[in-house]
Amino acid sequence: MVQALTLTLGQGEAEAIVLAQECRADLILLDEKLGRAAAEHLGLRVTGLIGVLIEAKRRGFVDDAAALAELIRSRGVWLADSLIELLRKA
């Protein structure tokens, strides 16, 4: 299964998806569009970094998810302005 997935995905994404299936994980964390689509196609529930930050704010683990996202972005992780704005509204 990993080999089949690596035809369109990176090795890490492919292995994560297969492992999530084998472990019957409740959720898999993926940000890349193709990886998310493949995981969803296989019946996995998917979230990404923004989803994690929204949930962390909802549960009270962080006060300002947008500021945390800005810090993450300042370290070289690409985040669209629209995603930061989404966090401001969350």
Gaussian input, Z-matrix of N, CA and C with variables (Angstrom, degrees):
# hf/3-21g

backbone

0 1
 N
 C     1     B1
 C     2     B2     1     A1
 N     3     B3     2     A2     1     D1
 C     4     B4     3     A3     2     D2
 C     5     B5     4     A4     3     D3
 N     6     B6     5     A5     4     D4
 C     7     B7     6     A6     5     D5
 C     8     B8     7     A7     6     D6
 N     9     B9     8     A8     7     D7
 C    10    B10     9     A9     8     D8
 C    11    B11    10    A10     9     D9
 N    12    B12    11    A11    10    D10
 C    13    B13    12    A12    11    D11
 C    14    B14    13    A13    12    D12
 N    15    B15    14    A14    13    D13
 C    16    B16    15    A15    14    D14
 C    17    B17    16    A16    15    D15
 N    18    B18    17    A17    16    D16
 C    19    B19    18    A18    17    D17
 C    20    B20    19    A19    18    D18
 N    21    B21    20    A20    19    D19
 C    22    B22    21    A21    20    D20
 C    23    B23    22    A22    21    D21
 N    24    B24    23    A23    22    D22
 C    25    B25    24    A24    23    D23
 C    26    B26    25    A25    24    D24
 N    27    B27    26    A26    25    D25
 C    28    B28    27    A27    26    D26
 C    29    B29    28    A28    27    D27
 N    30    B30    29    A29    28    D28
 C    31    B31    30    A30    29    D29
 C    32    B32    31    A31    30    D30
 N    33    B33    32    A32    31    D31
 C    34    B34    33    A33    32    D32
 C    35    B35    34    A34    33    D33
 N    36    B36    35    A35    34    D34
 C    37    B37    36    A36    35    D35
 C    38    B38    37    A37    36    D36
 N    39    B39    38    A38    37    D37
 C    40    B40    39    A39    38    D38
 C    41    B41    40    A40    39    D39
 N    42    B42    41    A41    40    D40
 C    43    B43    42    A42    41    D41
 C    44    B44    43    A43    42    D42
 N    45    B45    44    A44    43    D43
 C    46    B46    45    A45    44    D44
 C    47    B47    46    A46    45    D45
 N    48    B48    47    A47    46    D46
 C    49    B49    48    A48    47    D47
 C    50    B50    49    A49    48    D48
 N    51    B51    50    A50    49    D49
 C    52    B52    51    A51    50    D50
 C    53    B53    52    A52    51    D51
 N    54    B54    53    A53    52    D52
 C    55    B55    54    A54    53    D53
 C    56    B56    55    A55    54    D54
 N    57    B57    56    A56    55    D55
 C    58    B58    57    A57    56    D56
 C    59    B59    58    A58    57    D57
 N    60    B60    59    A59    58    D58
 C    61    B61    60    A60    59    D59
 C    62    B62    61    A61    60    D60
 N    63    B63    62    A62    61    D61
 C    64    B64    63    A63    62    D62
 C    65    B65    64    A64    63    D63
 N    66    B66    65    A65    64    D64
 C    67    B67    66    A66    65    D65
 C    68    B68    67    A67    66    D66
 N    69    B69    68    A68    67    D67
 C    70    B70    69    A69    68    D68
 C    71    B71    70    A70    69    D69
 N    72    B72    71    A71    70    D70
 C    73    B73    72    A72    71    D71
 C    74    B74    73    A73    72    D72
 N    75    B75    74    A74    73    D73
 C    76    B76    75    A75    74    D74
 C    77    B77    76    A76    75    D75
 N    78    B78    77    A77    76    D76
 C    79    B79    78    A78    77    D77
 C    80    B80    79    A79    78    D78
 N    81    B81    80    A80    79    D79
 C    82    B82    81    A81    80    D80
 C    83    B83    82    A82    81    D81
 N    84    B84    83    A83    82    D82
 C    85    B85    84    A84    83    D83
 C    86    B86    85    A85    84    D84
 N    87    B87    86    A86    85    D85
 C    88    B88    87    A87    86    D86
 C    89    B89    88    A88    87    D87
 N    90    B90    89    A89    88    D88
 C    91    B91    90    A90    89    D89
 C    92    B92    91    A91    90    D90
 N    93    B93    92    A92    91    D91
 C    94    B94    93    A93    92    D92
 C    95    B95    94    A94    93    D93
 N    96    B96    95    A95    94    D94
 C    97    B97    96    A96    95    D95
 C    98    B98    97    A97    96    D96
 N    99    B99    98    A98    97    D97
 C   100   B100    99    A99    98    D98
 C   101   B101   100   A100    99    D99
 N   102   B102   101   A101   100   D100
 C   103   B103   102   A102   101   D101
 C   104   B104   103   A103   102   D102
 N   105   B105   104   A104   103   D103
 C   106   B106   105   A105   104   D104
 C   107   B107   106   A106   105   D105
 N   108   B108   107   A107   106   D106
 C   109   B109   108   A108   107   D107
 C   110   B110   109   A109   108   D108
 N   111   B111   110   A110   109   D109
 C   112   B112   111   A111   110   D110
 C   113   B113   112   A112   111   D111
 N   114   B114   113   A113   112   D112
 C   115   B115   114   A114   113   D113
 C   116   B116   115   A115   114   D114
 N   117   B117   116   A116   115   D115
 C   118   B118   117   A117   116   D116
 C   119   B119   118   A118   117   D117
 N   120   B120   119   A119   118   D118
 C   121   B121   120   A120   119   D119
 C   122   B122   121   A121   120   D120
 N   123   B123   122   A122   121   D121
 C   124   B124   123   A123   122   D122
 C   125   B125   124   A124   123   D123
 N   126   B126   125   A125   124   D124
 C   127   B127   126   A126   125   D125
 C   128   B128   127   A127   126   D126
 N   129   B129   128   A128   127   D127
 C   130   B130   129   A129   128   D128
 C   131   B131   130   A130   129   D129
 N   132   B132   131   A131   130   D130
 C   133   B133   132   A132   131   D131
 C   134   B134   133   A133   132   D132
 N   135   B135   134   A134   133   D133
 C   136   B136   135   A135   134   D134
 C   137   B137   136   A136   135   D135
 N   138   B138   137   A137   136   D136
 C   139   B139   138   A138   137   D137
 C   140   B140   139   A139   138   D138
 N   141   B141   140   A140   139   D139
 C   142   B142   141   A141   140   D140
 C   143   B143   142   A142   141   D141
 N   144   B144   143   A143   142   D142
 C   145   B145   144   A144   143   D143
 C   146   B146   145   A145   144   D144
 N   147   B147   146   A146   145   D145
 C   148   B148   147   A147   146   D146
 C   149   B149   148   A148   147   D147
 N   150   B150   149   A149   148   D148
 C   151   B151   150   A150   149   D149
 C   152   B152   151   A151   150   D150
 N   153   B153   152   A152   151   D151
 C   154   B154   153   A153   152   D152
 C   155   B155   154   A154   153   D153
 N   156   B156   155   A155   154   D154
 C   157   B157   156   A156   155   D155
 C   158   B158   157   A157   156   D156
 N   159   B159   158   A158   157   D157
 C   160   B160   159   A159   158   D158
 C   161   B161   160   A160   159   D159
 N   162   B162   161   A161   160   D160
 C   163   B163   162   A162   161   D161
 C   164   B164   163   A163   162   D162
 N   165   B165   164   A164   163   D163
 C   166   B166   165   A165   164   D164
 C   167   B167   166   A166   165   D165
 N   168   B168   167   A167   166   D166
 C   169   B169   168   A168   167   D167
 C   170   B170   169   A169   168   D168
 N   171   B171   170   A170   169   D169
 C   172   B172   171   A171   170   D170
 C   173   B173   172   A172   171   D171
 N   174   B174   173   A173   172   D172
 C   175   B175   174   A174   173   D173
 C   176   B176   175   A175   174   D174
 N   177   B177   176   A176   175   D175
 C   178   B178   177   A177   176   D176
 C   179   B179   178   A178   177   D177
 N   180   B180   179   A179   178   D178
 C   181   B181   180   A180   179   D179
 C   182   B182   181   A181   180   D180
 N   183   B183   182   A182   181   D181
 C   184   B184   183   A183   182   D182
 C   185   B185   184   A184   183   D183
 N   186   B186   185   A185   184   D184
 C   187   B187   186   A186   185   D185
 C   188   B188   187   A187   186   D186
 N   189   B189   188   A188   187   D187
 C   190   B190   189   A189   188   D188
 C   191   B191   190   A190   189   D189
 N   192   B192   191   A191   190   D190
 C   193   B193   192   A192   191   D191
 C   194   B194   193   A193   192   D192
 N   195   B195   194   A194   193   D193
 C   196   B196   195   A195   194   D194
 C   197   B197   196   A196   195   D195
 N   198   B198   197   A197   196   D196
 C   199   B199   198   A198   197   D197
 C   200   B200   199   A199   198   D198
 N   201   B201   200   A200   199   D199
 C   202   B202   201   A201   200   D200
 C   203   B203   202   A202   201   D201
 N   204   B204   203   A203   202   D202
 C   205   B205   204   A204   203   D203
 C   206   B206   205   A205   204   D204
 N   207   B207   206   A206   205   D205
 C   208   B208   207   A207   206   D206
 C   209   B209   208   A208   207   D207
 N   210   B210   209   A209   208   D208
 C   211   B211   210   A210   209   D209
 C   212   B212   211   A211   210   D210
 N   213   B213   212   A212   211   D211
 C   214   B214   213   A213   212   D212
 C   215   B215   214   A214   213   D213
 N   216   B216   215   A215   214   D214
 C   217   B217   216   A216   215   D215
 C   218   B218   217   A217   216   D216
 N   219   B219   218   A218   217   D217
 C   220   B220   219   A219   218   D218
 C   221   B221   220   A220   219   D219
 N   222   B222   221   A221   220   D220
 C   223   B223   222   A222   221   D221
 C   224   B224   223   A223   222   D222
 N   225   B225   224   A224   223   D223
 C   226   B226   225   A225   224   D224
 C   227   B227   226   A226   225   D225
 N   228   B228   227   A227   226   D226
 C   229   B229   228   A228   227   D227
 C   230   B230   229   A229   228   D228
 N   231   B231   230   A230   229   D229
 C   232   B232   231   A231   230   D230
 C   233   B233   232   A232   231   D231
 N   234   B234   233   A233   232   D232
 C   235   B235   234   A234   233   D233
 C   236   B236   235   A235   234   D234
 N   237   B237   236   A236   235   D235
 C   238   B238   237   A237   236   D236
 C   239   B239   238   A238   237   D237
 N   240   B240   239   A239   238   D238
 C   241   B241   240   A240   239   D239
 C   242   B242   241   A241   240   D240
 N   243   B243   242   A242   241   D241
 C   244   B244   243   A243   242   D242
 C   245   B245   244   A244   243   D243
 N   246   B246   245   A245   244   D244
 C   247   B247   246   A246   245   D245
 C   248   B248   247   A247   246   D246
 N   249   B249   248   A248   247   D247
 C   250   B250   249   A249   248   D248
 C   251   B251   250   A250   249   D249
 N   252   B252   251   A251   250   D250
 C   253   B253   252   A252   251   D251
 C   254   B254   253   A253   252   D252
 N   255   B255   254   A254   253   D253
 C   256   B256   255   A255   254   D254
 C   257   B257   256   A256   255   D255
 N   258   B258   257   A257   256   D256
 C   259   B259   258   A258   257   D257
 C   260   B260   259   A259   258   D258
 N   261   B261   260   A260   259   D259
 C   262   B262   261   A261   260   D260
 C   263   B263   262   A262   261   D261
 N   264   B264   263   A263   262   D262
 C   265   B265   264   A264   263   D263
 C   266   B266   265   A265   264   D264
 N   267   B267   266   A266   265   D265
 C   268   B268   267   A267   266   D266
 C   269   B269   268   A268   267   D267

   B1=1.4478
   B2=1.5330
   B3=1.3249
   B4=1.4682
   B5=1.5189
   B6=1.3198
   B7=1.4663
   B8=1.5263
   B9=1.3001
   B10=1.4649
   B11=1.5245
   B12=1.3097
   B13=1.4613
   B14=1.5229
   B15=1.3447
   B16=1.4678
   B17=1.5232
   B18=1.3150
   B19=1.4582
   B20=1.5262
   B21=1.3336
   B22=1.4620
   B23=1.5214
   B24=1.3262
   B25=1.4650
   B26=1.5148
   B27=1.3205
   B28=1.4529
   B29=1.5187
   B30=1.3187
   B31=1.4691
   B32=1.5280
   B33=1.3230
   B34=1.4661
   B35=1.5180
   B36=1.3188
   B37=1.4681
   B38=1.5243
   B39=1.3194
   B40=1.4653
   B41=1.5253
   B42=1.3206
   B43=1.4685
   B44=1.5242
   B45=1.3347
   B46=1.4709
   B47=1.5273
   B48=1.3080
   B49=1.4660
   B50=1.5235
   B51=1.3161
   B52=1.4676
   B53=1.5257
   B54=1.3218
   B55=1.4625
   B56=1.5271
   B57=1.3277
   B58=1.4630
   B59=1.5276
   B60=1.3258
   B61=1.4645
   B62=1.5244
   B63=1.3273
   B64=1.4668
   B65=1.5235
   B66=1.3268
   B67=1.4691
   B68=1.5232
   B69=1.3263
   B70=1.4646
   B71=1.5276
   B72=1.3312
   B73=1.4618
   B74=1.5228
   B75=1.3193
   B76=1.4609
   B77=1.5191
   B78=1.3343
   B79=1.4519
   B80=1.5232
   B81=1.3361
   B82=1.4621
   B83=1.5261
   B84=1.3150
   B85=1.4575
   B86=1.5232
   B87=1.3366
   B88=1.4618
   B89=1.5207
   B90=1.3196
   B91=1.4611
   B92=1.5231
   B93=1.3158
   B94=1.4612
   B95=1.5257
   B96=1.3246
   B97=1.4708
   B98=1.5281
   B99=1.3344
   B100=1.4632
   B101=1.5260
   B102=1.3214
   B103=1.4613
   B104=1.5147
   B105=1.3317
   B106=1.4660
   B107=1.5299
   B108=1.3359
   B109=1.4674
   B110=1.5238
   B111=1.3271
   B112=1.4680
   B113=1.5267
   B114=1.3222
   B115=1.4643
   B116=1.5214
   B117=1.3273
   B118=1.4637
   B119=1.5281
   B120=1.3262
   B121=1.4665
   B122=1.5338
   B123=1.3181
   B124=1.4644
   B125=1.5290
   B126=1.3315
   B127=1.4603
   B128=1.5121
   B129=1.3206
   B130=1.4550
   B131=1.5259
   B132=1.3088
   B133=1.4629
   B134=1.5267
   B135=1.3292
   B136=1.4643
   B137=1.5234
   B138=1.3147
   B139=1.4548
   B140=1.5177
   B141=1.3191
   B142=1.4583
   B143=1.5152
   B144=1.3077
   B145=1.4601
   B146=1.5246
   B147=1.3275
   B148=1.4616
   B149=1.5361
   B150=1.3152
   B151=1.4597
   B152=1.5155
   B153=1.3136
   B154=1.4689
   B155=1.5216
   B156=1.3367
   B157=1.4610
   B158=1.5268
   B159=1.3129
   B160=1.4655
   B161=1.5203
   B162=1.3154
   B163=1.4696
   B164=1.5231
   B165=1.3263
   B166=1.4677
   B167=1.5255
   B168=1.3220
   B169=1.4667
   B170=1.5229
   B171=1.3178
   B172=1.4685
   B173=1.5220
   B174=1.3287
   B175=1.4655
   B176=1.5262
   B177=1.3316
   B178=1.4585
   B179=1.5125
   B180=1.3329
   B181=1.4556
   B182=1.5250
   B183=1.3263
   B184=1.4652
   B185=1.5227
   B186=1.3332
   B187=1.4613
   B188=1.5147
   B189=1.3175
   B190=1.4627
   B191=1.5270
   B192=1.3276
   B193=1.4640
   B194=1.5221
   B195=1.3355
   B196=1.4675
   B197=1.5302
   B198=1.3334
   B199=1.4621
   B200=1.5318
   B201=1.3105
   B202=1.4608
   B203=1.5280
   B204=1.3303
   B205=1.4614
   B206=1.5261
   B207=1.3206
   B208=1.4717
   B209=1.5314
   B210=1.3231
   B211=1.4650
   B212=1.5230
   B213=1.3111
   B214=1.4613
   B215=1.5286
   B216=1.3191
   B217=1.4615
   B218=1.5247
   B219=1.3251
   B220=1.4656
   B221=1.5280
   B222=1.3287
   B223=1.4661
   B224=1.5249
   B225=1.3450
   B226=1.4586
   B227=1.5135
   B228=1.3152
   B229=1.4647
   B230=1.5231
   B231=1.3393
   B232=1.4547
   B233=1.5151
   B234=1.3253
   B235=1.4608
   B236=1.5163
   B237=1.3091
   B238=1.4655
   B239=1.5236
   B240=1.3244
   B241=1.4584
   B242=1.5294
   B243=1.3198
   B244=1.4654
   B245=1.5392
   B246=1.3351
   B247=1.4697
   B248=1.5193
   B249=1.3249
   B250=1.4676
   B251=1.5344
   B252=1.3183
   B253=1.4695
   B254=1.5201
   B255=1.3165
   B256=1.4614
   B257=1.5309
   B258=1.3240
   B259=1.4672
   B260=1.5256
   B261=1.3145
   B262=1.4728
   B263=1.5253
   B264=1.3172
   B265=1.4655
   B266=1.5205
   B267=1.3132
   B268=1.4797
   B269=1.5231
   A1=110.44
   A2=116.88
   A3=120.18
   A4=109.86
   A5=116.84
   A6=120.28
   A7=111.12
   A8=117.12
   A9=120.53
   A10=110.64
   A11=117.02
   A12=120.40
   A13=112.74
   A14=116.44
   A15=118.57
   A16=112.66
   A17=117.57
   A18=119.29
   A19=110.81
   A20=116.59
   A21=120.51
   A22=113.79
   A23=117.69
   A24=122.02
   A25=110.89
   A26=115.29
   A27=120.25
   A28=110.50
   A29=115.44
   A30=121.22
   A31=111.78
   A32=116.63
   A33=120.36
   A34=112.81
   A35=116.36
   A36=120.12
   A37=110.89
   A38=115.94
   A39=120.30
   A40=110.54
   A41=116.78
   A42=119.84
   A43=111.60
   A44=116.74
   A45=120.16
   A46=110.63
   A47=116.61
   A48=120.68
   A49=111.05
   A50=116.70
   A51=120.41
   A52=110.45
   A53=117.10
   A54=120.39
   A55=110.80
   A56=117.21
   A57=120.68
   A58=110.55
   A59=116.43
   A60=119.72
   A61=110.78
   A62=116.49
   A63=120.36
   A64=111.50
   A65=116.59
   A66=121.24
   A67=112.73
   A68=115.01
   A69=120.44
   A70=110.54
   A71=114.46
   A72=121.07
   A73=110.69
   A74=115.11
   A75=120.69
   A76=111.43
   A77=116.38
   A78=120.94
   A79=109.46
   A80=116.40
   A81=120.81
   A82=107.91
   A83=116.64
   A84=122.96
   A85=109.00
   A86=115.78
   A87=122.48
   A88=108.84
   A89=116.88
   A90=120.35
   A91=112.90
   A92=118.20
   A93=120.76
   A94=110.70
   A95=115.29
   A96=121.87
   A97=112.77
   A98=117.48
   A99=119.86
   A100=111.96
   A101=116.35
   A102=120.42
   A103=111.85
   A104=116.09
   A105=120.76
   A106=110.08
   A107=115.81
   A108=119.86
   A109=111.18
   A110=116.64
   A111=120.20
   A112=110.94
   A113=117.13
   A114=120.92
   A115=110.86
   A116=116.43
   A117=119.76
   A118=110.99
   A119=116.14
   A120=120.76
   A121=110.85
   A122=116.21
   A123=120.98
   A124=112.29
   A125=116.17
   A126=120.06
   A127=115.90
   A128=117.23
   A129=120.08
   A130=110.34
   A131=115.95
   A132=121.65
   A133=106.60
   A134=116.86
   A135=122.40
   A136=110.54
   A137=115.99
   A138=122.55
   A139=107.22
   A140=115.12
   A141=120.69
   A142=110.14
   A143=116.05
   A144=121.55
   A145=111.30
   A146=117.05
   A147=120.15
   A148=110.31
   A149=116.85
   A150=120.29
   A151=112.50
   A152=116.53
   A153=120.96
   A154=110.02
   A155=116.99
   A156=120.03
   A157=111.86
   A158=117.47
   A159=120.82
   A160=110.57
   A161=116.41
   A162=120.30
   A163=111.57
   A164=117.24
   A165=120.92
   A166=110.51
   A167=116.64
   A168=119.98
   A169=110.17
   A170=116.67
   A171=121.26
   A172=111.83
   A173=115.57
   A174=120.06
   A175=113.22
   A176=116.93
   A177=120.24
   A178=114.86
   A179=118.33
   A180=121.05
   A181=112.07
   A182=116.72
   A183=122.28
   A184=108.41
   A185=115.32
   A186=120.24
   A187=112.23
   A188=116.59
   A189=121.12
   A190=109.36
   A191=115.64
   A192=120.93
   A193=111.32
   A194=117.62
   A195=120.70
   A196=110.60
   A197=117.13
   A198=120.28
   A199=110.51
   A200=116.91
   A201=120.68
   A202=110.40
   A203=117.04
   A204=121.03
   A205=110.88
   A206=117.35
   A207=121.02
   A208=109.82
   A209=117.36
   A210=121.22
   A211=110.39
   A212=116.96
   A213=121.32
   A214=109.42
   A215=116.62
   A216=120.78
   A217=111.07
   A218=117.36
   A219=120.11
   A220=112.27
   A221=116.59
   A222=121.73
   A223=112.22
   A224=116.47
   A225=119.95
   A226=116.16
   A227=117.67
   A228=120.20
   A229=107.54
   A230=116.70
   A231=119.78
   A232=110.13
   A233=115.23
   A234=122.41
   A235=107.63
   A236=116.58
   A237=120.85
   A238=110.48
   A239=115.54
   A240=120.67
   A241=110.81
   A242=116.81
   A243=120.63
   A244=111.60
   A245=116.74
   A246=119.81
   A247=111.22
   A248=116.48
   A249=120.40
   A250=108.80
   A251=116.42
   A252=120.89
   A253=110.66
   A254=117.48
   A255=121.91
   A256=110.31
   A257=116.63
   A258=120.70
   A259=111.62
   A260=116.61
   A261=119.53
   A262=110.94
   A263=116.58
   A264=121.47
   A265=112.75
   A266=116.77
   A267=120.80
   A268=111.69
   D1=-40.64
   D2=178.90
   D3=-59.79
   D4=-44.90
   D5=-179.66
   D6=-60.25
   D7=-41.48
   D8=179.84
   D9=-64.58
   D10=-41.95
   D11=-179.60
   D12=-68.94
   D13=-30.80
   D14=-179.02
   D15=-72.10
   D16=-4.39
   D17=173.29
   D18=-67.89
   D19=-27.30
   D20=179.67
   D21=-124.14
   D22=-15.25
   D23=-176.94
   D24=-120.12
   D25=164.27
   D26=172.86
   D27=-71.22
   D28=161.19
   D29=-178.71
   D30=-57.48
   D31=-44.92
   D32=-177.89
   D33=-63.07
   D34=-44.05
   D35=178.31
   D36=-63.57
   D37=-44.49
   D38=-179.81
   D39=-60.33
   D40=-46.41
   D41=-179.43
   D42=-65.86
   D43=-38.44
   D44=179.06
   D45=-63.01
   D46=-42.41
   D47=-179.99
   D48=-64.17
   D49=-45.99
   D50=179.47
   D51=-63.81
   D52=-42.99
   D53=178.60
   D54=-62.46
   D55=-42.17
   D56=178.98
   D57=-61.05
   D58=-39.54
   D59=177.26
   D60=-66.11
   D61=-46.34
   D62=-177.71
   D63=-62.65
   D64=-36.74
   D65=-178.54
   D66=-86.94
   D67=-3.68
   D68=-175.14
   D69=52.93
   D70=48.34
   D71=-178.24
   D72=-63.11
   D73=147.00
   D74=177.02
   D75=-74.10
   D76=-26.06
   D77=-172.19
   D78=-158.21
   D79=145.85
   D80=174.51
   D81=-124.82
   D82=140.68
   D83=-179.32
   D84=-98.86
   D85=110.43
   D86=179.00
   D87=-141.86
   D88=139.21
   D89=177.81
   D90=-109.39
   D91=-27.19
   D92=-177.35
   D93=-70.69
   D94=135.43
   D95=-174.91
   D96=-57.13
   D97=-47.23
   D98=-178.55
   D99=-65.99
   D100=-39.93
   D101=178.23
   D102=-63.95
   D103=-43.06
   D104=178.28
   D105=-61.36
   D106=-45.61
   D107=-179.04
   D108=-62.07
   D109=-42.86
   D110=179.73
   D111=-64.06
   D112=-43.86
   D113=-179.91
   D114=-63.69
   D115=-44.13
   D116=179.16
   D117=-64.25
   D118=-39.80
   D119=177.96
   D120=-59.48
   D121=-32.99
   D122=179.89
   D123=-87.43
   D124=6.20
   D125=174.88
   D126=89.54
   D127=11.35
   D128=179.34
   D129=-87.90
   D130=146.47
   D131=174.13
   D132=-87.00
   D133=130.93
   D134=-170.80
   D135=-122.32
   D136=141.80
   D137=167.02
   D138=-136.59
   D139=170.06
   D140=178.40
   D141=-128.91
   D142=-170.13
   D143=-178.51
   D144=-56.22
   D145=-45.31
   D146=-178.24
   D147=-63.19
   D148=-40.67
   D149=176.72
   D150=-61.53
   D151=-38.71
   D152=177.73
   D153=-65.64
   D154=-43.53
   D155=179.97
   D156=-65.39
   D157=-39.49
   D158=177.03
   D159=-62.76
   D160=-43.92
   D161=178.93
   D162=-65.84
   D163=-38.96
   D164=178.03
   D165=-62.50
   D166=-39.86
   D167=177.44
   D168=-67.69
   D169=-44.42
   D170=-179.91
   D171=-57.96
   D172=-38.36
   D173=-178.46
   D174=-85.88
   D175=-2.94
   D176=177.35
   D177=85.17
   D178=13.17
   D179=178.76
   D180=-76.84
   D181=-27.48
   D182=176.17
   D183=-134.57
   D184=145.74
   D185=179.08
   D186=-86.52
   D187=-37.91
   D188=-173.82
   D189=-130.75
   D190=90.47
   D191=-177.64
   D192=-65.11
   D193=-33.67
   D194=179.80
   D195=-65.50
   D196=-41.46
   D197=177.92
   D198=-64.26
   D199=-39.35
   D200=177.29
   D201=-64.06
   D202=-41.09
   D203=177.24
   D204=-63.82
   D205=-38.98
   D206=177.14
   D207=-62.56
   D208=-40.73
   D209=177.21
   D210=-62.85
   D211=-44.29
   D212=178.44
   D213=-61.34
   D214=-43.60
   D215=179.59
   D216=-63.75
   D217=-36.08
   D218=179.77
   D219=-66.93
   D220=-15.30
   D221=178.51
   D222=-94.22
   D223=7.83
   D224=173.80
   D225=104.62
   D226=0.92
   D227=177.68
   D228=-85.24
   D229=127.68
   D230=-178.77
   D231=-76.59
   D232=125.01
   D233=174.08
   D234=-135.94
   D235=128.17
   D236=179.66
   D237=-67.95
   D238=148.65
   D239=176.64
   D240=-56.68
   D241=-36.43
   D242=-179.33
   D243=-63.47
   D244=-31.22
   D245=177.91
   D246=-73.53
   D247=-38.25
   D248=176.30
   D249=-63.03
   D250=-42.60
   D251=178.74
   D252=-62.18
   D253=-39.92
   D254=176.68
   D255=-58.40
   D256=-41.09
   D257=178.97
   D258=-67.56
   D259=-35.03
   D260=177.87
   D261=-62.56
   D262=-33.92
   D263=-177.99
   D264=-84.39
   D265=-16.46
   D266=-176.11
   D267=-72.55

